[in-house]
Amino acid sequence: MGDVQGGRPGRPVPAERGPVPVDRPGPAVEPSAPPGDLGWVEAAGPIRSPAVTATTAHPSGRVRAVPGSTAADELIPDRYVGPDGKSPSVFFLRRLAGALAVVPVLRLAVARYAVPPGVVDRAGCDGCGAPIGLDRPLPALGPVARCPACRGRIGATPLAVEALLLAAVAVLVLVDGPLAERAALAWWLGWAIPLVLVDLAVHRLPDRLTWPAAVGTWALLGVAASTGAGAGPWLRAMAAGAALGLAFATTTLLLGRRGFGLGDAKLALGVGALLGWQGWGLLVTGLVLTFLLSALVSVVLLASRRIGWSSHLPFGPFLVAGTCAALLLTG
C-alpha cells in the first residue's frame, strides 16, 4: 500500500529524478494565440514534440507549428506564391480588375465597326440616333448594352465582351514568358476580342482592327527579341506571320468567296507571329486546332439544321480560339 498522509491512503511518492535531457522529446506546449490570429503563436523557442517539429515564419514575427514534419528547421510556406509575389487568386483578380477598365473601349469598337461592308461606321443608336461614346459610357457601353434614351440594344450582346475578356485574362495568366512576350500577347488579345464579335455579327474583319493588332504584335515581339530572346525567334515570327497571311490571301485570290477573306489574312499576320515565335511546330499545331474546331462546330450546326451546306461561317473566331489553345499547350 502507499504511504498514509493525514490518515488517508495516498499515492506512492516517486523517487527523485534528475533533470530531463534537453534533447529528449516532451509534450508540446503552445502559448495561447493572440485574438483574431488563430493558428499562430508567439515564438517561444523550439517546440519539442514528435508530431510537431517545424515552424513557419509569419510577417509579424510569430511562428506556426506544422504537424507531421520531420525536420525542425524545415520552413513550409503558408501558400503558393504567384508571379507577382501573391497567391494565384490575387494575381488573377488584379489582372481581371485592370482588364475590366477597358470594357467600354472594347464595346465601343464592336458597336462602331459591326456594320455590313460598305456601310459607314456606327456613331449612335440605330433606333433613336442617340450618340454613343466614351464620355458617357453607361449604360450603352456597359454590361447591359442598352441605349440610355430608347433602351435599344447597342453593339455586342450583354456580357459577351466581359466573358471574352475573362477568357483572355485567363490565357494571359496561364501562358508563361518574359514581360515583353506577354505584352505582345496581351496586345493581340485586346484587339482579338472586338474582332471576334464583329466577325460573328457581320462576317467582316475591319482594317482598323486587324492592322493595329498585327503591327503592334510584331513591334512588341521585336522588343522581346532586343531584350534577351535574340533575333532568331523574331525573324522566325515575322516569316511565319507573313507566310500565313500570304497563304490566306492566296486562297481569296484563287477561290473568291469560297476561300478565306482578306480580313482573315490580315488577322493571320499576328497569329502567325505569335505562334511562329515559339517555333514552327506550334504554328502547325495552332492551324490543326483551328481547322478541327471549325469542322466540329460546322458538323454540330449542320446536324442541328442551324446552317446549310452552302452557309458561310466566320473564320476569325476559330483562328483566335485555335491560337489561344495552342499557346496554352506550351504553358
Backbone torsions as a table, in degrees:
resi	resn	phi	psi	omega
1	MET	NA	159.5	-178.8
2	GLY	-79.7	175.0	178.0
3	ASP	-64.8	149.0	179.6
4	VAL	-99.1	124.3	178.9
5	GLN	-120.0	118.1	179.6
6	GLY	63.8	32.4	176.7
7	GLY	80.6	1.6	179.3
8	ARG	-119.4	145.1	178.3
9	PRO	-66.5	137.3	178.8
10	GLY	-126.1	-179.6	179.1
11	ARG	-78.7	152.2	177.1
12	PRO	-62.0	139.3	177.6
13	VAL	-80.5	118.9	-177.1
14	PRO	-69.3	155.9	177.5
15	ALA	-68.3	154.6	-177.9
16	GLU	-69.3	134.5	-179.2
17	ARG	-109.9	159.0	177.2
18	GLY	-80.5	178.1	179.6
19	PRO	-64.2	143.2	179.0
20	VAL	-72.2	132.0	177.9
21	PRO	-58.3	147.2	-177.4
22	VAL	-64.9	-36.8	-175.4
23	ASP	-88.3	9.4	179.9
24	ARG	-86.7	129.4	-178.6
25	PRO	-62.6	141.4	177.4
26	GLY	-134.2	177.5	179.4
27	PRO	-65.1	140.7	-179.4
28	ALA	-76.3	130.5	178.5
29	VAL	-120.0	116.4	-178.9
30	GLU	-110.0	123.1	173.7
31	PRO	-61.9	156.5	-178.8
32	SER	-64.3	142.9	-178.8
33	ALA	-76.9	147.9	176.5
34	PRO	-62.6	149.5	179.5
35	PRO	-58.7	137.5	177.1
36	GLY	80.1	4.2	-178.8
37	ASP	-137.3	56.1	-176.1
38	LEU	-63.4	145.3	177.7
39	GLY	94.9	-11.7	-179.8
40	TRP	-116.1	140.9	178.6
41	VAL	-126.7	157.1	177.9
42	GLU	-67.3	143.3	-179.9
43	ALA	-66.3	110.6	-177.0
44	ALA	-126.8	40.4	179.2
45	GLY	89.0	177.4	-177.4
46	PRO	-65.4	140.3	175.6
47	ILE	-92.3	118.1	-173.5
48	ARG	-104.5	100.0	178.1
49	SER	-154.2	141.6	178.5
50	PRO	-60.4	-28.9	-176.0
51	ALA	-94.4	-15.7	-178.9
52	VAL	-132.4	100.9	-174.8
53	THR	-130.0	8.5	-179.8
54	ALA	-139.6	155.6	-179.9
55	THR	-133.5	160.7	176.3
56	THR	-122.5	148.3	-177.2
57	ALA	-80.8	147.6	175.5
58	HIS	-120.9	144.7	-178.6
59	PRO	-54.9	-27.0	-178.2
60	SER	-84.0	-0.1	178.8
61	GLY	99.4	-3.9	178.6
62	ARG	-89.0	171.1	-178.6
63	VAL	-127.9	159.8	177.2
64	ARG	-125.9	132.6	179.2
65	ALA	-74.0	139.3	179.6
66	VAL	-111.7	109.6	-178.8
67	PRO	-65.3	148.2	172.2
68	GLY	78.3	7.3	-179.7
69	SER	-82.8	155.2	-178.2
70	THR	-113.1	-13.2	-179.5
71	ALA	-117.4	123.7	-175.7
72	ALA	-67.5	-24.6	-177.6
73	ASP	-98.8	9.9	-178.7
74	GLU	-80.8	126.9	178.3
75	LEU	-103.5	121.9	-177.8
76	ILE	-107.7	121.3	-177.5
77	PRO	-63.7	148.4	-179.5
78	ASP	-71.1	-30.4	-178.8
79	ARG	-159.8	163.1	178.2
80	TYR	-66.8	139.2	179.5
81	VAL	-99.1	124.7	-178.5
82	GLY	-79.9	-176.0	-176.3
83	PRO	-60.0	-27.4	-179.2
84	ASP	-106.0	20.5	179.9
85	GLY	86.7	-0.3	179.5
86	LYS	-110.4	173.9	176.6
87	SER	-68.5	159.0	-179.5
88	PRO	-57.3	-36.7	-179.3
89	SER	-65.9	-41.6	178.3
90	VAL	-65.9	-40.9	179.4
91	PHE	-61.1	-44.5	-179.3
92	PHE	-67.5	-43.1	-177.7
93	LEU	-65.7	-36.3	177.5
94	ARG	-65.7	-43.0	178.2
95	ARG	-64.7	-39.6	-179.4
96	LEU	-66.4	-41.4	179.4
97	ALA	-62.9	-39.3	177.4
98	GLY	-68.5	-35.7	-179.0
99	ALA	-70.7	-34.4	-178.3
100	LEU	-63.4	-19.8	179.3
101	ALA	-67.0	-20.9	-178.3
102	VAL	-95.3	5.1	-179.4
103	VAL	-57.4	-47.0	178.6
104	PRO	-59.5	-35.9	178.8
105	VAL	-65.4	-44.4	179.7
106	LEU	-65.4	-41.6	179.1
107	ARG	-66.2	-36.1	177.7
108	LEU	-64.5	-40.5	178.3
109	ALA	-62.9	-41.4	179.1
110	VAL	-65.9	-45.9	-178.5
111	ALA	-63.5	-36.8	-175.3
112	ARG	-75.9	-39.2	-171.3
113	TYR	-103.4	-5.0	178.0
114	ALA	-81.8	64.6	178.1
115	VAL	-129.2	153.1	-179.7
116	PRO	-61.4	156.9	178.2
117	PRO	-57.5	138.3	179.4
118	GLY	88.1	-7.8	179.7
119	VAL	-96.6	140.3	-179.3
120	VAL	-64.1	148.4	-178.5
121	ASP	-58.2	143.9	-177.4
122	ARG	-72.5	133.4	178.9
123	ALA	-118.5	-8.9	-178.5
124	GLY	-157.7	-174.1	-179.4
125	CYS	-68.1	136.8	178.6
126	ASP	-68.8	-26.4	-176.2
127	GLY	-83.7	-46.5	-174.7
128	CYS	-120.2	-7.3	179.1
129	GLY	79.5	8.0	178.5
130	ALA	-62.5	132.4	-177.0
131	PRO	-68.0	148.9	175.6
132	ILE	-121.0	140.7	-178.9
133	GLY	-172.6	174.7	-177.6
134	LEU	-76.6	-12.2	178.0
135	ASP	-70.6	-29.0	174.5
136	ARG	-134.1	77.8	-171.8
137	PRO	-72.7	-25.8	-175.2
138	LEU	-106.3	143.7	-1.3
139	PRO	-90.8	-0.3	-174.6
140	ALA	-62.6	-39.6	-177.1
141	LEU	-106.1	21.0	176.7
142	GLY	-101.8	-172.2	-177.8
143	PRO	-60.6	-30.5	-178.6
144	VAL	-78.7	-24.3	176.0
145	ALA	54.4	52.2	-179.2
146	ARG	-122.6	144.3	176.6
147	CYS	-67.9	133.7	-179.9
148	PRO	-68.8	-18.3	-177.2
149	ALA	-92.6	-55.8	-175.2
150	CYS	-106.8	-1.6	-179.7
151	ARG	64.0	19.0	174.6
152	GLY	-76.5	155.8	-179.2
153	ARG	-72.9	141.0	179.5
154	ILE	-126.4	124.9	173.8
155	GLY	70.2	-141.2	-175.5
156	ALA	-66.5	154.6	178.7
157	THR	-63.2	155.9	-179.4
158	PRO	-55.2	135.9	176.5
159	LEU	68.5	2.3	179.0
160	ALA	-68.0	-46.9	179.6
161	VAL	-63.8	-41.9	-178.3
162	GLU	-64.1	-39.2	179.1
163	ALA	-65.7	-44.5	178.0
164	LEU	-66.0	-35.7	178.1
165	LEU	-66.1	-38.8	176.0
166	LEU	-61.8	-42.6	177.7
167	ALA	-64.7	-39.3	179.7
168	ALA	-65.0	-40.3	178.0
169	VAL	-64.8	-39.4	177.5
170	ALA	-62.0	-42.9	177.0
171	VAL	-62.1	-43.2	-178.4
172	LEU	-64.4	-35.1	179.4
173	VAL	-74.3	-38.0	-173.9
174	LEU	-81.4	-26.9	179.8
175	VAL	-84.6	121.8	-176.6
176	ASP	-89.1	162.7	177.8
177	GLY	153.2	167.7	177.0
178	PRO	-61.7	166.2	-174.9
179	LEU	-60.4	-43.7	-177.5
180	ALA	-65.1	-38.4	177.6
181	GLU	-65.8	-41.5	178.3
182	ARG	-67.3	-32.6	176.3
183	ALA	-65.1	-40.0	176.8
184	ALA	-63.1	-42.1	179.0
185	LEU	-66.1	-42.2	179.3
186	ALA	-63.0	-40.5	177.9
187	TRP	-60.6	-47.5	-178.0
188	TRP	-66.0	-40.6	179.1
189	LEU	-64.0	-36.9	178.9
190	GLY	-61.4	-36.7	176.9
191	TRP	-83.0	-26.8	-177.9
192	ALA	-67.9	-30.9	-178.0
193	ILE	-61.7	-55.3	177.4
194	PRO	-65.8	-30.7	178.1
195	LEU	-62.0	-43.5	179.3
196	VAL	-61.7	-46.5	-176.9
197	LEU	-69.1	-37.2	177.8
198	VAL	-67.6	-41.6	179.9
199	ASP	-64.9	-38.8	177.6
200	LEU	-65.8	-32.8	-175.6
201	ALA	-80.4	-46.0	-171.5
202	VAL	-130.3	9.0	177.2
203	HIS	56.9	48.7	174.4
204	ARG	-151.5	151.3	177.5
205	LEU	-120.7	98.8	-172.6
206	PRO	-67.7	147.6	-179.3
207	ASP	-61.5	-30.4	-177.9
208	ARG	-69.5	-8.8	175.1
209	LEU	-111.5	-36.7	-176.8
210	THR	-73.6	-42.2	-177.5
211	TRP	-66.2	-47.2	176.7
212	PRO	-60.3	-36.4	178.6
213	ALA	-61.3	-45.7	-177.7
214	ALA	-71.0	-47.7	-175.9
215	VAL	-65.2	-43.4	179.2
216	GLY	-64.3	-38.8	178.2
217	THR	-64.3	-44.8	178.3
218	TRP	-61.5	-42.7	-178.1
219	ALA	-66.0	-44.2	-178.7
220	LEU	-69.4	-33.3	173.3
221	LEU	-67.2	-32.0	173.8
222	GLY	-64.2	-38.0	175.0
223	VAL	-63.2	-41.9	177.5
224	ALA	-61.7	-37.4	178.5
225	ALA	-67.6	-40.1	-177.9
226	SER	-75.2	-17.5	-178.5
227	THR	-101.7	11.7	174.5
228	GLY	154.6	-33.4	-175.4
229	ALA	-73.9	-26.0	-179.1
230	GLY	91.9	172.1	-175.6
231	ALA	-76.7	-22.4	-176.2
232	GLY	-59.3	-56.2	179.6
233	PRO	-60.4	-36.5	-178.7
234	TRP	-67.3	-43.1	177.6
235	LEU	-63.6	-39.5	177.2
236	ARG	-65.3	-39.7	178.7
237	ALA	-63.7	-42.8	179.2
238	MET	-65.3	-40.8	178.7
239	ALA	-65.1	-41.2	179.6
240	ALA	-65.6	-42.8	178.9
241	GLY	-63.5	-45.7	-179.9
242	ALA	-64.9	-41.1	-179.4
243	ALA	-65.5	-42.6	-178.8
244	LEU	-68.5	-42.3	177.7
245	GLY	-63.2	-41.1	178.8
246	LEU	-65.8	-38.4	179.3
247	ALA	-64.2	-41.9	178.7
248	PHE	-66.7	-41.8	179.9
249	ALA	-65.2	-33.5	179.4
250	THR	-63.6	-39.2	178.4
251	THR	-64.2	-32.7	178.0
252	THR	-66.5	-43.5	-178.8
253	LEU	-68.8	-34.5	-176.5
254	LEU	-87.2	-36.6	-172.5
255	LEU	-110.1	-9.1	179.9
256	GLY	67.5	-130.8	-177.9
257	ARG	-67.9	-18.9	178.2
258	ARG	-79.3	-12.6	177.8
259	GLY	-96.1	-171.6	176.6
260	PHE	-74.2	151.4	177.5
261	GLY	-79.9	163.9	177.7
262	LEU	-65.7	-28.3	174.7
263	GLY	-63.6	-39.7	175.6
264	ASP	-62.6	-38.3	179.2
265	ALA	-64.1	-39.6	179.3
266	LYS	-71.2	-36.6	174.9
267	LEU	-64.3	-34.0	-179.4
268	ALA	-67.0	-20.2	177.9
269	LEU	-61.2	-44.7	177.5
270	GLY	-75.0	-37.6	178.7
271	VAL	-60.6	-49.1	-179.9
272	GLY	-61.5	-36.3	179.7
273	ALA	-67.2	-45.4	-179.2
274	LEU	-63.3	-44.3	-179.1
275	LEU	-75.5	-39.9	179.5
276	GLY	-65.8	-26.6	176.7
277	TRP	-58.6	-36.6	-179.8
278	GLN	-81.8	-21.0	-179.4
279	GLY	140.4	158.3	-179.4
280	TRP	-65.0	-31.9	179.6
281	GLY	-62.9	-39.5	179.4
282	LEU	-69.6	-32.3	175.7
283	LEU	-61.9	-44.7	178.0
284	VAL	-64.6	-41.4	179.1
285	THR	-61.3	-43.4	178.8
286	GLY	-61.8	-41.1	178.8
287	LEU	-67.5	-40.3	178.2
288	VAL	-62.1	-44.9	178.8
289	LEU	-63.2	-38.6	179.7
290	THR	-61.5	-49.8	-178.2
291	PHE	-69.7	-34.3	176.7
292	LEU	-64.7	-43.4	179.0
293	LEU	-64.6	-41.7	178.1
294	SER	-62.5	-42.7	179.5
295	ALA	-65.9	-41.1	-179.2
296	LEU	-63.3	-46.5	179.8
297	VAL	-64.9	-39.0	179.4
298	SER	-62.6	-42.7	179.4
299	VAL	-63.3	-42.4	-179.9
300	VAL	-64.0	-43.6	-179.9
301	LEU	-67.9	-36.8	176.7
302	LEU	-66.7	-42.1	-179.1
303	ALA	-65.4	-34.1	178.7
304	SER	-88.0	2.5	178.1
305	ARG	61.1	31.6	174.7
306	ARG	-80.6	-25.4	178.4
307	ILE	-136.4	165.6	175.1
308	GLY	-108.5	178.0	-178.3
309	TRP	-65.9	-25.4	-179.1
310	SER	-94.5	2.4	-179.1
311	SER	-70.8	152.6	-179.5
312	HIS	-117.9	119.9	178.9
313	LEU	-93.7	142.0	174.9
314	PRO	-65.9	133.8	-174.9
315	PHE	-93.0	-19.8	-177.6
316	GLY	-55.6	-47.4	179.0
317	PRO	-59.6	-37.9	178.1
318	PHE	-67.5	-37.0	179.6
319	LEU	-66.4	-40.4	177.9
320	VAL	-67.5	-44.3	-179.1
321	ALA	-65.0	-42.4	178.3
322	GLY	-64.5	-36.7	177.6
323	THR	-64.5	-46.7	179.9
324	CYS	-63.8	-40.1	179.2
325	ALA	-63.8	-40.7	178.8
326	ALA	-66.3	-40.5	178.6
327	LEU	-65.1	-35.6	179.1
328	LEU	-68.1	-28.1	178.5
329	LEU	-66.7	-26.5	178.9
330	THR	-80.5	-14.3	-178.8
331	GLY	77.5	NA	NA
